[in-house]
């Protein structure tokens, strides 16, 4: 997750402009609140995975789904842009959804980790919603 933060920081630095005539924005992760996916996958068949998350205000705009793969484990996070120069942002929390397709090519189990935020203690450790899904013929 530290790699993700460094990449976002680098992206933020190079995406900002010092001129006043452009929209200012910041790129951040939003916690994934809920995941809808099958209990098992069929090899070489495409499966849809839906992610639910909350936008804290109307200034938050979906950017992408970040993912990184290590062996049979994939970690996901919601990437959003915050338009910081927009003073007309409504401070209302709205639930949003996005989805992606996944096609397993190997039999066995896949581990999916969805970033759910940082724990409430002083340790600052990342928290994940974790699912182990079996792939069958």
Buried (B, 14 or more C-beta within 10 A) or exposed (E): BEEBEEBBEEBBEEEEEEEEEEEBBBBBBBBBBEBEBEEEBEEEEEBEBEBBBBBBBBBBEBBEBBBBEEEBBBBBBBBBBBBEEEEEBEEEEEEBEBEEEBEBEEEEBBBBBBBBEBEEEEEEEBBBBEBEBEBEE
